[in-house]
Amino acid sequence: MKRIGKLMFVLLALILVISACGGNSGKNGSNTDSVSSSGNQATGSEVPKNDSKEKITNLNVLIFGDGNTVKDLPIIQDAVNAHIKDLINVKVNMTIISPGDYVQKTNLLLSGNEQVDLMIVSPFFGYYSQVARGQLQPLDELIDQHGPDIKSVLGEDYLNTSRVNGKIYGVVPMKDMASGAGLTMRKDLVDKYGIDVTKIKSLEDMTAVFKVIKENEPGIIPLISGATGASMLYFNKWYDDLGDGLGVLPNFDNGMKVVNLFETTEYAEQLKLMREWYNKGYIGKDAATTKEVHLDVVKAGRAFSYFGPTKVGKVEQESNSTGRPMVGAEYLAPASTTSSVLSFMWAVPLNAKTPEKSMKLLNLMYKDKDLINLLSWGVEGTHYVKISDNVINYPEGITAANNPYAMGTKWQFGNSFSAYTLNGSDPDIFKKLEEFNKSAIKSKALGFSFDNSQVKTEIAAVTNVMNTYKNALEAGLLDPADKLPEYISKLKEAGIDKIIEEKQKQLDEWVKFN
């Protein structure tokens, strides 16, 4: 009797599956009423319907973000699945991993046999090591066959940037692809002392500004570091750092000759200026060691300015973060390097069960505006309401503080330039970002990535030396007159010349094929 019962259960299940496949073909699922059905696509073309009767494919997707602010992820997941079922016959299971846990958790997943079909990778998270270990799949053929909109949106330059040994392993989101350098300042003090920010075109131009603040605002530090734990000159990239800064390409060209940054005249002059500022009290005494977040220091009213990257909308972003109106002065023009483009990418792990389906899903993120906005903003009517075609606001009772789908990493979802803008933000922000990308200087080494496997011992030794000298020199704590030669000597003893030689050799080889 037990066997008969089991047999009847199996037959009933088969009947239900057959009936579901036959009765719902070509139609949206019941949850599609919560998703916009405008059919407006990022590329202007129609997303093809999936007419196949094949079994639905389950994909595990890892998302980079803060799970504490994305409480409604299950709701978005259901809406996404209802939207994509008839497009690519896929059902996704999305897992969000916080920045602090991302490296550890993804390393465990990639080294095990867990199914992971699509995930964010980054040079900061070990992208090149993951490629070397064979944990990521080469994507060239998959993109050619299933990623036409990825190719259309990114173009060859950005698509090829992630190549390792001639193959693509990561696909970058369409976001700001370049970075300049600027000084971000409190607007109230700029206005109070009539500071003309348009005249700040170099580091030297800032000296007079800091003098005014130091003499008139006791208790306020004129300049602090713009990144926790980073050196004062961290953002001062007048060169392509070629991945790690151990051998750089001055002015993003230099005839493709790699040089030691710390031996350049420009670096020596900048250290002299930092020393001058430090001695005059323009730089905080703990600038080389503080762990305080710069935004918090400005918010508390204890600092006037900090260095940082520049891009469209950056000042507005900083004003929101500090709770104070801020203004900016750009002193280094934006440039695209491999490092700036490859900050984050999508990859298909070796553990992916159906790589072609992973690529089809990824391609939708560059094509399907409805999907992009679902992932970026949530469900219309629940997490946002539309004011116009491309401008949204929070529904009544929902704010930035209590939003149950506060996805702070919207830039990761493919073509983020197709996302809506929040009311109060610049409605043309994405058009401006697109122009920003186009106008940026492109490094002659854009797409080159350094394989440091042959010089790991030297890199470890050089890093130890840098940890002793770099931050202290660049914050002005040490006198470069005697400490810079000492620093350079220690770097050479540790093997920096061998690293530069290996990098030059690889760059020369890369030039032959690019």
C-alpha positions as CSV (number, residue, x, y, z in Angstrom):
1,M,0.0,0.0,0.0
2,K,2.9,2.4,0.8
3,R,4.4,1.7,-2.7
4,I,1.0,2.4,-4.4
5,G,0.7,5.6,-2.4
6,K,4.1,6.8,-3.4
7,L,3.4,5.9,-7.1
8,M,0.1,7.9,-7.0
9,F,2.0,10.9,-5.5
10,V,4.6,10.8,-8.3
11,L,1.9,10.6,-11.0
12,L,0.0,13.4,-9.5
13,A,3.1,15.6,-9.4
14,L,3.9,14.8,-13.0
15,I,0.3,15.8,-14.1
16,L,0.6,19.1,-12.2
17,V,4.0,19.9,-13.9
18,I,2.7,19.1,-17.4
19,S,-0.5,21.1,-16.7
20,A,1.5,24.1,-15.5
21,C,3.8,24.0,-18.5
22,G,0.9,23.8,-21.0
23,G,-1.4,26.3,-19.4
24,N,1.0,29.2,-18.8
25,S,3.2,29.3,-21.8
26,G,3.9,32.8,-23.2
27,K,2.2,34.6,-20.3
28,N,3.6,36.5,-17.3
29,G,3.2,34.9,-13.8
30,S,0.8,36.2,-11.3
31,N,3.3,38.6,-9.7
32,T,4.0,40.6,-12.9
33,D,1.3,43.2,-11.9
34,S,3.8,44.6,-9.4
35,V,6.3,45.2,-12.2
36,S,6.1,48.0,-14.9
37,S,4.9,46.5,-18.2
38,S,6.0,49.4,-20.3
39,G,8.5,47.3,-22.2
40,N,10.9,50.3,-22.3
41,Q,14.3,48.8,-22.9
42,A,17.7,50.4,-22.2
43,T,18.7,49.8,-25.9
44,G,15.4,50.7,-27.3
45,S,14.9,47.2,-28.7
46,E,12.4,44.6,-27.6
47,V,13.3,41.9,-25.1
48,P,12.5,38.6,-26.8
49,K,10.0,36.3,-25.1
50,N,11.1,32.8,-24.3
51,D,9.0,30.3,-26.3
52,S,11.0,27.3,-25.1
53,K,9.3,24.5,-23.2
54,E,12.6,23.7,-21.4
55,K,12.6,23.2,-17.7
56,I,13.1,26.4,-15.7
57,T,16.7,27.0,-14.6
58,N,17.5,28.0,-11.1
59,L,20.4,30.5,-10.7
60,N,22.2,31.5,-7.5
61,V,23.2,35.1,-7.6
62,L,25.5,36.9,-5.1
63,I,24.9,40.6,-4.6
64,F,27.2,43.1,-3.0
65,G,25.6,45.2,-0.4
66,D,24.3,45.7,3.2
67,G,21.6,43.2,4.1
68,N,20.5,45.3,7.0
69,T,19.1,48.0,4.7
70,V,17.7,45.6,2.1
71,K,15.1,43.8,4.2
72,D,12.6,43.4,1.3
73,L,15.0,41.4,-0.9
74,P,12.6,38.4,-0.9
75,I,9.9,40.7,-2.3
76,I,12.2,42.0,-5.0
77,Q,13.3,38.4,-5.8
78,D,9.7,37.3,-6.4
79,A,9.1,40.3,-8.6
80,V,12.3,39.7,-10.6
81,N,11.4,36.0,-11.1
82,A,7.9,36.9,-12.3
83,H,9.4,39.4,-14.8
84,I,12.2,37.2,-16.2
85,K,10.4,33.8,-16.4
86,D,9.0,34.2,-19.8
87,L,12.1,36.1,-21.1
88,I,14.8,33.6,-20.3
89,N,13.1,30.8,-18.4
90,V,15.1,31.4,-15.2
91,K,14.4,31.6,-11.5
92,V,16.9,33.4,-9.4
93,N,17.9,33.0,-5.7
94,M,19.6,36.2,-4.6
95,T,21.9,36.4,-1.6
96,I,23.3,39.7,-0.4
97,I,26.7,39.7,1.3
98,S,28.0,42.7,3.2
99,P,31.3,44.3,2.2
100,G,33.0,43.3,5.4
101,D,32.1,39.6,4.9
102,Y,32.4,39.5,1.1
103,V,35.9,38.2,0.6
104,Q,35.7,35.5,3.3
105,K,32.3,34.2,2.3
106,T,32.9,34.2,-1.5
107,N,36.3,32.5,-1.1
108,L,34.6,29.7,0.8
109,L,31.9,29.4,-1.8
110,L,34.3,29.4,-4.7
111,S,36.7,26.9,-3.1
112,G,33.8,24.5,-2.3
113,N,31.3,22.8,-4.5
114,E,28.4,25.3,-3.8
115,Q,26.5,26.4,-6.9
116,V,27.2,30.0,-7.6
117,D,26.0,31.2,-11.0
118,L,26.7,34.9,-11.0
119,M,28.6,37.2,-8.6
120,I,30.4,40.4,-8.1
121,V,34.2,40.2,-8.2
122,S,36.9,42.9,-7.8
123,P,40.7,43.3,-7.8
124,F,40.1,44.4,-4.2
125,F,38.6,40.9,-3.5
126,G,41.2,38.9,-5.3
127,Y,40.0,38.8,-8.9
128,Y,43.3,38.0,-10.4
129,S,44.0,35.2,-7.9
130,Q,40.5,33.8,-8.6
131,V,41.4,33.7,-12.3
132,A,44.8,32.1,-11.6
133,R,43.1,29.4,-9.5
134,G,40.6,28.6,-12.3
135,Q,37.6,29.6,-10.2
136,L,36.1,31.9,-12.8
137,Q,34.9,31.0,-16.3
138,P,36.3,32.7,-19.5
139,L,33.4,34.7,-20.9
140,D,34.4,35.6,-24.5
141,E,32.2,32.9,-26.2
142,L,29.3,33.4,-23.8
143,I,29.3,37.2,-24.4
144,D,29.4,36.6,-28.2
145,Q,26.5,34.2,-28.1
146,H,24.3,35.6,-25.3
147,G,25.6,39.1,-24.4
148,P,24.9,41.4,-27.4
149,D,23.6,44.2,-25.2
150,I,26.6,44.0,-22.9
151,K,28.8,44.6,-25.9
152,S,26.6,47.4,-27.2
153,V,26.5,49.2,-23.9
154,L,30.1,48.9,-22.8
155,G,32.0,49.0,-26.1
156,E,35.3,47.3,-26.8
157,D,37.5,49.5,-24.5
158,Y,35.6,48.8,-21.3
159,L,34.8,45.2,-22.2
160,N,38.4,44.3,-22.9
161,T,39.7,45.9,-19.7
162,S,39.2,42.8,-17.6
163,R,41.2,40.5,-19.9
164,V,43.7,38.2,-18.2
165,N,46.0,36.3,-20.5
166,G,43.8,37.3,-23.5
167,K,40.5,36.2,-22.0
168,I,37.6,38.1,-20.4
169,Y,36.6,36.9,-17.0
170,G,34.6,39.9,-15.7
171,V,32.0,42.3,-17.1
172,V,32.0,45.8,-15.6
173,P,28.8,47.6,-14.8
174,M,28.2,50.9,-16.7
175,K,29.0,53.5,-14.1
176,D,31.6,56.2,-13.7
177,M,34.7,54.7,-15.4
178,A,37.2,57.4,-14.5
179,S,38.4,59.4,-11.6
180,G,40.0,62.8,-11.1
181,A,41.3,64.4,-7.9
182,G,39.7,67.3,-6.1
183,L,39.5,69.2,-2.8
184,T,36.1,69.0,-1.1
185,M,35.4,72.0,1.3
186,R,32.8,73.2,3.7
187,K,30.7,75.7,1.8
188,D,29.9,77.8,4.9
189,L,33.5,78.6,5.4
190,V,34.2,79.1,1.7
191,D,31.4,81.7,1.6
192,K,32.4,83.3,4.9
193,Y,36.0,84.1,3.6
194,G,35.1,84.7,0.0
195,I,37.3,81.8,-1.2
196,D,37.2,81.5,-5.0
197,V,37.2,77.8,-5.6
198,T,37.6,78.3,-9.4
199,K,41.2,79.4,-8.8
200,I,42.2,76.2,-7.2
201,K,43.9,74.3,-10.0
202,S,46.9,72.7,-8.3
203,L,48.1,71.6,-4.8
204,E,50.1,74.8,-4.6
205,D,46.9,76.9,-5.0
206,M,45.5,75.4,-1.8
207,T,48.2,76.9,0.5
208,A,46.6,80.3,0.7
209,V,43.2,78.8,1.4
210,F,44.5,76.7,4.3
211,K,46.2,79.8,5.7
212,V,42.9,81.6,5.9
213,I,41.2,78.7,7.8
214,K,44.2,78.2,10.1
215,E,44.4,81.9,11.1
216,N,40.6,82.4,11.5
217,E,39.1,79.2,12.6
218,P,40.8,77.8,15.7
219,G,39.9,74.2,16.5
220,I,39.2,73.4,12.8
221,I,41.8,71.4,10.9
222,P,42.3,72.9,7.4
223,L,43.0,69.5,5.7
224,I,42.4,65.8,6.6
225,S,42.8,62.6,4.7
226,G,39.9,61.6,2.4
227,A,40.0,57.9,3.1
228,T,40.4,56.0,6.4
229,G,43.9,54.6,6.7
230,A,45.0,56.1,3.3
231,S,47.9,58.4,2.8
232,M,47.3,62.1,2.2
233,L,48.3,61.8,-1.5
234,Y,46.2,58.6,-2.1
235,F,43.9,60.3,-4.6
236,N,46.6,62.4,-6.2
237,K,47.0,60.1,-9.3
238,W,48.7,62.1,-12.1
239,Y,49.9,58.7,-13.3
240,D,48.5,55.2,-14.0
241,D,49.4,53.1,-11.0
242,L,49.3,50.0,-13.1
243,G,47.4,48.2,-10.4
244,D,49.5,48.6,-7.3
245,G,51.6,51.7,-7.6
246,L,54.9,49.7,-7.6
247,G,56.0,51.0,-10.9
248,V,53.8,53.6,-12.6
249,L,53.1,55.3,-15.9
250,P,53.5,59.1,-15.5
251,N,50.8,61.2,-17.3
252,F,49.1,58.0,-18.4
253,D,51.6,57.5,-21.2
254,N,55.3,58.2,-20.7
255,G,56.1,56.3,-23.9
256,M,55.0,53.2,-22.0
257,K,58.1,53.3,-19.8
258,V,57.4,52.2,-16.2
259,V,59.1,54.3,-13.5
260,N,59.5,54.3,-9.7
261,L,57.0,56.9,-8.5
262,F,59.1,57.6,-5.4
263,E,62.1,58.6,-7.5
264,T,60.2,61.2,-9.6
265,T,60.8,64.9,-9.3
266,E,57.0,65.4,-9.0
267,Y,56.7,63.2,-6.0
268,A,59.6,64.9,-4.2
269,E,58.1,68.3,-4.8
270,Q,54.7,67.1,-3.4
271,L,56.4,65.8,-0.2
272,K,58.1,69.1,0.3
273,L,54.7,70.8,0.1
274,M,53.1,68.3,2.5
275,R,55.9,69.0,5.0
276,E,55.4,72.7,4.7
277,W,51.6,72.3,5.3
278,Y,52.3,70.1,8.3
279,N,54.7,72.5,9.9
280,K,52.2,75.3,9.5
281,G,49.4,73.3,11.1
282,Y,47.4,72.9,8.0
283,I,47.4,69.1,8.3
284,G,46.2,67.3,11.4
285,K,49.0,65.9,13.7
286,D,47.5,62.4,13.5
287,A,46.9,62.4,9.8
288,A,49.2,59.4,9.2
289,T,47.6,57.2,11.8
290,T,44.0,58.2,12.5
291,K,41.2,55.7,11.9
292,E,38.5,58.3,12.1
293,V,36.2,58.5,9.0
294,H,36.8,61.9,7.3
295,L,33.0,62.4,6.8
296,D,32.4,62.1,10.5
297,V,35.2,64.6,11.3
298,V,33.7,67.2,9.0
299,K,30.2,66.4,10.3
300,A,31.4,67.1,13.8
301,G,32.7,70.5,12.7
302,R,36.4,69.7,13.3
303,A,37.7,69.9,9.7
304,F,37.4,72.1,6.7
305,S,38.4,70.0,3.7
306,Y,39.7,66.7,2.4
307,F,41.0,65.2,-0.9
308,G,38.9,62.8,-2.9
309,P,38.0,61.5,-6.3
310,T,35.9,63.7,-8.6
311,K,33.0,62.8,-10.7
312,V,29.5,64.1,-11.6
313,G,27.3,64.4,-8.5
314,K,30.2,63.8,-6.1
315,V,29.8,67.1,-4.2
316,E,26.0,66.4,-3.7
317,Q,26.9,63.0,-2.4
318,E,29.4,64.4,0.1
319,S,26.9,67.0,1.2
320,N,24.5,64.3,2.1
321,S,27.1,62.2,3.8
322,T,28.5,65.1,6.0
323,G,25.2,66.8,6.6
324,R,26.8,70.0,5.5
325,P,26.7,71.9,2.2
326,M,30.1,71.2,0.5
327,V,31.8,72.6,-2.6
328,G,34.6,71.1,-4.7
329,A,37.6,72.1,-6.7
330,E,39.1,69.7,-9.2
331,Y,42.8,69.9,-9.6
332,L,43.5,66.8,-11.6
333,A,41.5,65.9,-14.7
334,P,39.6,62.6,-14.7
335,A,41.4,59.6,-16.3
336,S,40.4,56.1,-17.0
337,T,42.8,53.4,-15.9
338,T,42.4,49.7,-15.5
339,S,42.1,50.3,-11.8
340,S,39.3,52.8,-12.1
341,V,37.3,50.7,-14.6
342,L,37.7,47.4,-12.9
343,S,36.7,48.4,-9.4
344,F,33.8,45.9,-9.6
345,M,32.7,43.3,-12.2
346,W,30.2,40.5,-12.7
347,A,31.7,37.0,-13.2
348,V,30.4,33.5,-13.9
349,P,32.1,31.1,-11.4
350,L,33.4,27.7,-12.4
351,N,30.7,26.4,-10.0
352,A,27.9,27.8,-12.3
353,K,25.6,25.0,-13.5
354,T,24.4,26.7,-16.7
355,P,26.8,29.4,-17.8
356,E,24.8,30.3,-20.8
357,K,21.8,31.1,-18.6
358,S,24.0,33.2,-16.3
359,M,25.0,35.2,-19.3
360,K,21.5,35.7,-20.5
361,L,20.5,37.0,-17.1
362,L,23.5,39.3,-17.0
363,N,22.7,40.6,-20.5
364,L,19.2,41.6,-19.3
365,M,20.8,43.8,-16.7
366,Y,22.2,45.9,-19.6
367,K,19.1,45.8,-21.7
368,D,15.9,45.6,-19.7
369,K,15.1,48.9,-17.9
370,D,12.3,47.3,-15.9
371,L,14.7,44.7,-14.5
372,I,17.4,47.3,-13.8
373,N,14.9,49.4,-11.8
374,L,13.5,46.5,-9.9
375,L,17.0,45.6,-8.7
376,S,17.9,49.2,-8.1
377,W,14.8,50.7,-6.5
378,G,12.4,47.8,-5.7
379,V,8.7,47.4,-6.6
380,E,6.7,50.4,-7.9
381,G,4.0,51.5,-5.4
382,T,5.7,49.7,-2.6
383,H,9.3,51.1,-2.6
384,Y,8.9,54.0,-4.9
385,V,6.3,56.0,-6.9
386,K,6.9,57.6,-10.3
387,I,6.8,61.3,-10.7
388,S,7.7,61.3,-14.4
389,D,9.2,58.9,-16.9
390,N,12.6,58.7,-15.2
391,V,12.1,60.5,-11.8
392,I,10.8,58.8,-8.7
393,N,10.1,59.5,-5.1
394,Y,9.4,57.5,-2.0
395,P,5.8,56.5,-1.3
396,E,4.0,58.2,1.6
397,G,5.4,56.9,4.9
398,I,8.7,55.8,3.3
399,T,11.9,57.8,3.7
400,A,15.6,57.2,3.0
401,A,15.9,56.2,6.7
402,N,13.2,53.6,6.9
403,N,13.1,52.4,3.3
404,P,13.0,48.5,3.5
405,Y,14.8,48.3,0.1
406,A,17.6,50.8,0.5
407,M,20.0,49.3,-2.1
408,G,23.1,51.5,-1.7
409,T,25.0,49.7,-4.4
410,K,22.7,50.4,-7.4
411,W,25.7,50.9,-9.6
412,Q,26.3,47.1,-9.8
413,F,23.2,46.3,-11.8
414,G,24.5,46.3,-15.3
415,N,23.6,49.5,-17.1
416,S,22.9,51.7,-14.1
417,F,22.5,54.7,-16.5
418,S,19.0,53.2,-17.3
419,A,17.9,53.5,-13.7
420,Y,15.5,56.1,-12.4
421,T,16.7,59.1,-10.4
422,L,15.3,60.1,-7.1
423,N,13.4,63.4,-6.8
424,G,15.8,66.1,-5.7
425,S,18.7,64.6,-7.5
426,D,20.0,65.9,-10.9
427,P,17.6,64.3,-13.4
428,D,20.3,64.4,-16.0
429,I,22.9,62.8,-13.8
430,F,23.4,59.7,-16.0
431,K,23.7,61.7,-19.2
432,K,26.4,63.8,-17.4
433,L,28.1,60.6,-16.2
434,E,28.1,59.3,-19.8
435,E,29.8,62.5,-21.0
436,F,32.2,62.4,-18.0
437,N,33.3,58.9,-19.1
438,K,33.7,60.0,-22.8
439,S,35.7,63.1,-21.9
440,A,38.1,61.4,-19.5
441,I,41.7,60.8,-20.4
442,K,42.2,57.2,-21.3
443,S,45.5,55.7,-20.1
444,K,47.6,54.2,-22.8
445,A,47.8,51.1,-20.6
446,L,44.0,50.8,-20.2
447,G,43.3,47.1,-20.0
448,F,46.8,46.1,-18.9
449,S,46.8,44.0,-15.7
450,F,50.0,43.1,-13.8
451,D,50.6,39.4,-12.9
452,N,52.6,39.7,-9.7
453,S,53.1,36.0,-9.2
454,Q,56.8,36.1,-10.1
455,V,57.6,38.9,-7.6
456,K,55.4,38.1,-4.6
457,T,58.4,37.9,-2.2
458,E,59.6,41.4,-3.3
459,I,56.1,42.9,-3.1
460,A,55.8,41.7,0.5
461,A,59.2,43.2,1.4
462,V,58.4,46.5,-0.4
463,T,55.0,46.7,1.3
464,N,56.6,46.4,4.7
465,V,58.9,49.3,3.8
466,M,56.0,51.4,2.6
467,N,54.1,50.8,5.7
468,T,56.9,52.4,7.7
469,Y,57.5,55.5,5.5
470,K,54.7,56.3,3.0
471,N,51.8,57.6,5.1
472,A,54.2,59.6,7.4
473,L,56.0,61.2,4.5
474,E,52.8,62.0,2.6
475,A,51.3,63.6,5.7
476,G,54.3,65.7,6.3
477,L,55.4,64.1,9.6
478,L,58.8,63.2,8.2
479,D,61.2,65.6,6.6
480,P,61.7,64.4,2.9
481,A,65.1,66.1,2.8
482,D,66.6,63.1,4.5
483,K,63.8,60.6,4.8
484,L,62.9,60.4,1.1
485,P,66.4,59.2,0.1
486,E,66.3,56.7,3.0
487,Y,62.9,55.5,1.8
488,I,64.0,55.0,-1.7
489,S,67.1,53.2,-0.6
490,K,65.1,50.8,1.6
491,L,62.6,50.2,-1.3
492,K,65.5,49.2,-3.5
493,E,66.9,46.9,-0.9
494,A,63.5,45.2,-0.7
495,G,63.4,44.7,-4.5
496,I,61.3,47.4,-6.0
497,D,63.6,47.5,-9.1
498,K,62.9,43.8,-9.8
499,I,59.1,44.5,-9.5
500,I,59.4,47.4,-12.0
501,E,61.5,45.3,-14.4
502,E,58.9,42.5,-14.3
503,K,56.0,45.0,-14.8
504,Q,57.9,46.6,-17.8
505,K,58.4,43.2,-19.4
506,Q,54.7,42.3,-19.1
507,L,53.7,45.8,-20.3
508,D,55.9,45.5,-23.4
509,E,54.4,42.1,-24.2
510,W,50.9,43.5,-23.7
511,V,51.6,46.4,-26.1
512,K,52.5,43.9,-28.9
513,F,48.9,42.6,-28.9
514,N,47.0,45.8,-28.1
